[in-house]
Amino acid sequence: MVGGAAVLSLDGAGLTIAAVAVFVATLTLVIAQPKGLSIGWSATGGALVALALGVVHLANVATVWGIVWNATATFVAVIVISLVLDRVGFFEWAALHMLRAARGSTLRAFFYLLVLGAAVAALFANDGAALILTPIVYEQMRALGFERRQALPFVMAAGFIADTTSLPLVVSNLVNIVSANFFHIGFVTYATTMAPVDLVSFAASTGVLYAFYRRSLPARYDPGALPAPEKAIRDARLFRAGWAVLGVLLGGYLLSEPLHFPVSVPAAAAAAAFLVLAARSEALSSAKVLREAPWKIVVFSVGMYLVVFGLRNAGLTAYLSDALRGAAHAGLVPAALASGFGAAGLSAVMNNMPTVLVGALSIHGAHLAGLTHTASVYGNVVGSDLGPKFTPIGSLATLLWLHVLETKGIKISWGQYFRQGIVLTVPVLAITLLALAGWVALVH
């Protein structure tokens, strides 16, 4: 009865205050991670408090699980694939090829590595691109004799491009999967809309990164100082087999929409195939790869999204729905800009993981139709993908990325990151959202 009394006492303003308080407290713990507290435990604690206070109900658990299970399973599978390929030397092999192909031109190397980062982000998710590729790029720059100031543009660019070009496929970013699952968007339909937009984002990102860092780039380097790409391969058999598995994986993605099965199915099958192959390799351990998989994301997704659902139950997403409805009445471009910059702003201050669901719930509550609905849905994805670059707390991947850099002796203060994030992200976000509005008007 105590629980029932607590629930009954939280109506109106009390429910709103409780929902906000639980959300803020949970998010603070997730971002700060005091004494190494796992994000899974923080989110679970927040969800249990929300349930105890009546902010969310047991029925909401099934609803949230229906939203996040496919996204979470796909994300874990893709990261497992990335970890196996990293241990085999796949990404180092690719980076060395890019640096040798540049033939000593630092400008060409800068562009080629951006292309590599965009490709890795598209196929292996932004987290894999930022956390795996960045240390490899930094080590290669140091091997070429670059000073810290000269290597920094490559390091920063690798982290930036991983997020700004994580738009093209459903599997390129966890928030993409959540949004596609929420609005029942198939793999091919999503890619048809967002792949061209991603190309615009890549071009804009390349332009702003070059303009910002061009004076720090040395003119030339000696490609002879680099080892042969083949030296990076630690298991040739697994390396060759990996190409076949990746080909089957892409085929599975493409068939997921017409055959009506979730993208987590081919992703999980490919991850299992890689683990079986890795079990027979002396270069890596399947057990270690499984231990390093982001299992805490599974718990975090359910817990954090339950806490976010409490905001919806308290009626807070209705305010955002009203704002989106007003923007949609003004036209297609305002709808795209409002959803995109709104999601970006929320991602910057409260992390993009809860933001994408807040945005999706708000769009659903706005009852939009036609092109403005389409532009708002994809604008929310663009804002949630690019918005985290404004601040270090915008995504968990950025916090981990900064930690990885610090272990390499590169300390980037939050103030320095914020100043660069604002300058680099605002123009790319605006250009990408305008491209989205134009493309939606053209093809839908």
C-alpha positions, -999 to +999 in steps of 0.1 A: +000+000+000+029+023+006+039+020-031+002+027-040+001+057-018+033+070-033+019+066-068-014+083-059+004+112-044+023+119-075-002+135-098+000+167-118+029+188-107+043+161-084+045+136-112+063+161-134+088+170-107+095+134-099+100+125-136+124+154-141+143+147-109+147+110-117+159+118-152+184+144-141+198+122-113+201+092-136+217+112-164+242+128-140+253+094-128+255+080-163+278+109-175+299+113-143+302+075-136+314+082-100+340+057-088+336+037-120+299+031-115+286+013-146+261+031-168+240+000-167+237+001-129+229+039-130+202+034-156+187+004-138+186+023-105+169+052-122+143+029-138+136+012-104+131+045-087+108+057-116+088+024-112+086+029-074+073+064-077+048+056-104+065+077-130+065+046-152+045+014-150+053-022-155+034-021-188+059+005-200+087-020-196+073-042-224+068-010-246+104+001-241+118-034-247+099-035-280+116-002-290+152-010-279+158-048-283+166-047-320+187-017-317+207-030-288+212-065-302+224-050-335+248-026-318+264-053-296+268-076-327+284-048-348+308-040-320+318-076-316+325-078-354+346-046-351+366-060-321+374-092-341+385-072-371+406-049-350+424-078-334+431-093-368+446-060-380+419-051-405+416-014-396+454-009-392+458-025-427+433-001-441+449+029-425+484+020-438+470+015-473+454+050-471+487+066-459+508+049-486+482+058-513+487+095-504+523+092-515+537+116-489+511+143-493+497+152-459+467+169-475+458+138-494+465+116-463+441+138-443+414+134-469+419+096-474+418+090-436+385+110-435+372+087-462+383+057-442+367+070-411+334+076-429+334+041-443+342+025-410+314+046-393+289+036-420+296-002-417+308-006-381+290+022-363+304+055-351+316+040-318+337+015-335+351+041-359+360+066-331+374+042-305+392+018-328+404+040-356+416+070-336+444+052-317+456+036-349+457+069-368+476+085-339+502+057-337+508+060-374+512+098-372+538+094-344+556+067-364+559+093-392+576+117-368+547+141-365+547+163-334+517+164-311+504+196-327+507+181-362+491+148-352+462+165-334+442+174-366+442+138-377+430+126-342+403+153-339+392+147-375+389+109-369+366+115-339+345+142-356+340+123-389+329+092-370+297+109-358+290+133-387+291+105-412+272+079-391+240+087-410+238+065-441+227+031-428+205+020-400+235+002-384+258+032-386+247+046-352+227+032-323+203+061-324+196+053-361+185+019-352+163+031-323+146+057-346+142+033-375+127+007-352+103+032-336+089+044-369+091+010-387+116+022-413+133-006-433+170-009-441+167+000-478+141+028-473+163+043-446+195+041-468+177+055-498+169+086-478+200+091-457+229+079-478+228+109-501+224+132-471+254+115-455+275+124-486+266+161-481+275+158-444+309+142-454+316+170-479+307+197-453+327+180-426+357+177-448+355+214-457+352+227-421+379+203-408+403+214-435+396+251-429+401+247-392+432+226-392+450+234-425+477+255-408+486+227-385+492+202-413+528+197-424+534+197-461+550+162-466+559+130-449+580+100-458+558+071-468+588+048-467+588+052-429+555+032-428+555-006-426+539-026-454+501-030-448+504-068-449+526-065-417+495-054-398+476-086-405+478-110-376+458-139-390+457-141-428+431-169-429+407-150-406+414-118-425+403-134-458+373-151-443+362-118-428+356-103-463+332-132-471+314-128-438+311-090-444+297-096-479+270-120-465+263-095-437+256-067-462+234-090-482+214-098-451+210-061-444+196-055-479+172-085-476+159-075-441+133-051-455+117-071-483+118-103-462+106-085-430+132-096-405+151-073-381+186-061-389+198-077-357+194-112-373+221-108-399+243-088-375+241-115-348+247-142-374+278-124-387+291-118-351+286-155-343+305-165-375+334-142-366+335-156-331+336-192-344+364-183-368+383-164-340+381-195-317+404-213-342+428-184-343+460-179-323+459-142-329+429-134-306+405-150-281+368-153-286+362-153-249+381-120-245+361-104-274+329-115-257+340-100-224+348-067-241+315-065-259+293-036-246+269-057-226+262-029-203+245-011-232+218-037-231+209-029-195+215+008-201+191+010-230+162-006-212+168+014-180+175+048-195+147+046-220+123+037-191+134+068-174+128+088-206+094+072-209+086+088-175+091+122-191+065+112-217+041+099-190+044+132-172+034+151-204+067+168-209+072+156-245+039+173-253+056+207-252+081+195-278+053+181-298+036+215-299+069+231-310+074+206-338+038+210-349+043+247-352+075+243-372+058+218-395+030+243-402+057+267-415+069+242-441+093+214-449+126+233-442+115+247-408+103+212-398+137+197-407+157+225-390+135+225-358+137+187-353+174+186-362+186+216-341+163+206-313+177+171-311+212+185-314+207+209-285+192+182-263+220+158-272+246+184-262+232+188-227+216+154-220+233+129-243+221+116-276+209+082-263+179+095-244+175+124-268+166+103-298+137+086-279+125+120-266+125+133-301+107+102-315+080+104-288+076+141-295+072+136-332+048+108-327+028+130-303+028+159-328+007+138-353+025+152-383+018+139-418+034+137-452+068+153-460+070+173-427+066+140-408+094+124-429+117+155-425+111+156-387+118+119-383+151+120-402+160+155-388+158+140-353+183+113-364+206+140-380+205+161-348+211+131-326+240+119-347+257+153-351+246+172-320+269+152-296+299+169-312+289+202-295+299+190-260+320+161-245+289+148-228+269+146-260+276+109-264+291+081-243+314+074-272+329+109-270+336+105-233+354+071-240+372+086-270+386+115-248+397+089-223+415+069-250+433+100-261+444+108-226+460+074-223+480+084-254+492+116-238+467+139-256+447+159-230+418+178-245+400+201-220+363+204-221+366+241-229+389+234-258+365+206-271+335+229-267+351+258-286+361+235-315+328+216-313+306+247-318+327+260-347+329+227-365+294+213-359+270+243-365+278+247-402+278+210-409+245+205-391+228+233-409+241+222-443+231+186-437+196+195-425+190+217-456+202+188-478+178+165-460+149+189-466+158+192-503+162+154-507+130+146-490+111+170-512+127+155-542+122+117-536+092+114-513 
